[in-house]
Amino acid sequence: MSFQFPPEVSSRICNHMNEDHADAVLLYAQAFGSLANATAAEMVSIDAQGMNLDAQMNGEVVPVRIQFDHVLADAEDAHQTLIAMVKQVRAKTK
């Protein structure tokens, strides 16, 4: 059975990402959610398989689901995976 994020863990991760790493959340929407024209994004929830974002595009909120490349083992795996995803996008744009 895969790790399931308790609601409070999902909420903690989302709050942290939205407050401290809004630029990264926008990169997730643009690069992994195929919403290149998104102007802002908010992480709504995260689970072992992926994350749900609300992206702003053309004045509208567009929900997007981004699957991870593996099933997350725990919250630390989520942390490392989110960092790796940002590094991957930034490496491609250099």
Secondary structure as the mmCIF struct_conf table of DSSP 4:
data_model
#
loop_
_struct_conf.conf_type_id
_struct_conf.id
_struct_conf.beg_label_comp_id
_struct_conf.beg_label_asym_id
_struct_conf.beg_label_seq_id
_struct_conf.end_label_comp_id
_struct_conf.end_label_asym_id
_struct_conf.end_label_seq_id
HELX_RH_AL_P HELX_RH_AL_P1 PRO A 7 ASP A 20
HELX_RH_AL_P HELX_RH_AL_P2 ALA A 22 LEU A 27
HELX_RH_PI_P HELX_RH_PI_P1 TYR A 28 PHE A 32
BEND BEND1 GLY A 33 SER A 34
TURN_TY1_P TURN_TY1_P1 ALA A 36 ASN A 37
STRN STRN1 ALA A 40 ILE A 46
BEND BEND2 ALA A 48 GLN A 49
STRN STRN2 GLY A 50 MET A 57
TURN_TY1_P TURN_TY1_P2 ASN A 58 GLY A 59
STRN STRN3 GLU A 60 GLN A 67
BEND BEND3 ASP A 69 HIS A 70
BEND BEND4 ASP A 74 ASP A 74
HELX_RH_AL_P HELX_RH_AL_P3 ALA A 75 LYS A 92
TURN_TY1_P TURN_TY1_P3 THR A 93 THR A 93
#
